[in-house]
Amino acid sequence: GNRAGDRIRAGLSQKGQSTKDLAFSKTYEATRKISWRRDRNKIDRKMAHLSVVVAIAANLGTLCAVGQNETVLGGVVPPEGSLNELKLGNMICTLIAIVALVRYHACWELWVGVEQHLRKDLPLRTAGYGHYKKALRRRGVWIEILFLAIHLPPMVTFETYYSTMGNLVVHRGESVMCLYNTLRVYLFWRCVKFVVFLPLPKRHTISRLLHVRLASQFAFKLLINDWSSILHICAFWIATVGFTAYWYRTFELTMCLYPDTAHWACGEDRSQTWIIDGKSFAPSGDYWLQNAVWAMFITSTTVGYGDMYPVTHMGRFVAGTAGIMGVLLASLMIASLSHVLSWTPSEKAAMSLVGREMDRMVLKDKAARVLQMWWGGGM
């Protein structure tokens, strides 16, 4: 009987201990789950991860839109099965990007709460979904959500036109919405900022003490004040040329060149024959992107051979933008080269020592010559 009682008491004790362990583990998990919401560095890493998800998802949707545009420019009549599949892919990627974007802004609200708690000793509330509510109260969040949400859904297509210098230009909805969706590339800049800022030690403390705001301007300055700044500028230049070239080619192509276009404007004489500066000509059907890349490259370098030139208002706007960006990037390239080629303090000190040693050698040589002349004269 005593042994049975001991076994019962041991079992109850073990059960009580397991219950305590389970309660402790639950408390630990809950504490660990909340703890990252109280650490600015962990929130930064969470935001960096979410910014990558937003950028990749949104621009995968952009690739689907580009596929729609290329399909239309290739002569496929919308809606086709392949077009609807691409539109569905764009819709799914857009929804994923929006969900990740809301979570990103909610993490930003957590970060702001931790910062205000440290600076102003305000109460810190990290549990629940209050940070989501704060994020959704901001107008900028809804503007960005709306910006990302606009796309061409499946089974939807349209044709639109505008007048440029008295001539009619027709575009399809796939082309217009594709160009709109390419503006999502700005999302990669958030990723670049985190790549620049995350390796910086004690960045939040330094920012608070010196009143330096770690934002886009500071990140841009860090990128162009380094030995690799030339590579950064060249990469941005290449991206600018490719981006403007795609816009330029799409704007310069009118859908009236395609026999399946049913828009009423294509029946007008102004859409079949264009007149600019008193010269009449047929609209160009230059489909090749390589030619557009060449045109934007020579425009960005301010050369402009004149072998290709825009004939629409939107094409001229894109070409002008490429020229302005080329001038700005060339200026940054010159400034970066002058910074890279200038002497550092260590190099200046080294050159000073080298110069002193060279002067000492010259002085020794002159002293030896004086002694030789004196010795020769004495003899």
C-alpha positions, 0 to 999 in steps of 0.5 A: 500500500505504501508503494502504491501511494508513493507511485500515485504521489510521484505521478501527481508530482510529475503531472504537476511539474509537466503542467508547470512546464507547459504553462512556462513554455506557453508563457515563454512562447508568448513573451518571445512572440511579443519580444521582437515587437519591443526591439527596433533592430528586430523590427527593422529586420522584419520590415526588411523582409517584408519590403523584399516580399512586397517588391518581388510580388508587385514586380512579378505582377509587373512581369505578367503585365509586360507579358500581356503587352508583348502578347498584344503587340505581337498581334494577339487579339484580347481577350485570349486564354494566355492573356487572361492567365497573365492577368490572373497572375498579376492579380494574385501577385498584387494581392500578395503585395498589398497584404505584405505592404499592410504588414510592413506599415504595421511594423513601422507603427511598432517601430514608431511606438518603440521610438516614442517609448524610448524618447518620451517615455510613452506607454508601449503597447505591442500586443493585439492588432492596434498597430494595424489599426494605426497603419490603416488610419494613415492616408499615405498607406491607403494611397500606396495600396490604391497605387498597387491595386490598380491593374487590368483584371481578367476578361477586361480589355479596352482601347483608348486614343489621344491626339498628338500634334493633330494626329490620332494615336490608339493604345490598348488597355494592356499597353497602358496598364503595363506602363502604369504597373512598371512604376512599381519598380520604386518598391526596390528602393526600400530594399536598397535602403535596408541593405545600406542601413542594416549593417550600420552598428548603433545606427538608432543611437547615433541618429538620435544623438546627432539628429540625423534622419536615416532616410532616403537622402542619407542612403543615397549619399552613402551610395555615392560616397564610396569606391563602388559609387561608380558601379551604383551610378552605372547600374542606375543609368542602365536601369534608366535607359531600359525603363525609358526605352520600354515606355518610348517604344510603347508610346510610339506604336499606335494600335492602328497598325494592327488589322484587328483593332476595332477602335473608331479612331483608326478609321480617321485619316489622321490615324493613318497618315501623320503630319508633323511640320508640314511633312506627311508620313505613315506611322512607324511600326518599329517594334524592336526594343533594341532601337528604342534602347539605342535612342534613349541611350544616345538621348541620355548622353545628350548626343542625339544623332537624329537617326531616331526621334519621337513623333508623339507628345508622350514619346517626347516627354519620355525622351526629355526625361531620359535626357534630364536623367542622363545629365544628372547621372553624368554630373554624379559620375563626374563628382564621384570620379573626382571624389574617388581620385582625390587623395585621402588623409593617409595618402596625403601623409604618405606622399608627404613622407615620400616627398621628404625622403626625396628632398633628403636624397637631393640634399645629400647629392648636392652636399656630395657635389659641394664636397667634390668641388671643394676637394677638387679646388683644394687639390 
